[in-house]
Amino acid sequence: MPKNTVKYGRNELGKFAKGNVGKPLGATNKTTKEARETITAFINDKITDLDRIYEGLEDKDKATLLLHLVKLVMPKPTIESERINEPMPPIIISFTDKCEDKD
């Protein structure tokens, strides 16, 4: 029998105990959380240098930087919103002259 199975929500076989669905939705990995916090702290520390860095860039690099920053603040388009912006295929209506008098 694995150690501390009850403590970790497992049964005697090491499977999830009844009522325990495992990791909750949206729960982040500990390593991912720590990496995100470290990167966020670094960015917050360096954000004051952004103006100076931006002014030292060539025009194409300024555009690249702006595009990357926009991705951080603008939501990604959903599939539905992408479909709205797509041009509709043309609708073709054909008329044929098949009316005949049966009198």
JOHU-V939084 format. One record per helix or strand of 2 or more residues. SS is the DSSP state (a for helix, b for strand). FROM is the first residue (numbers start at 1). LEN is the number of residues. If there is no record, write none. Layout:
# JOHU-V939084
ss/from/len
SS/FROM/LEN
SS/FROM/LEN
This chain:
# JOHU-V939084
ss/from/len
a/30/26
a/59/15
a/79/7
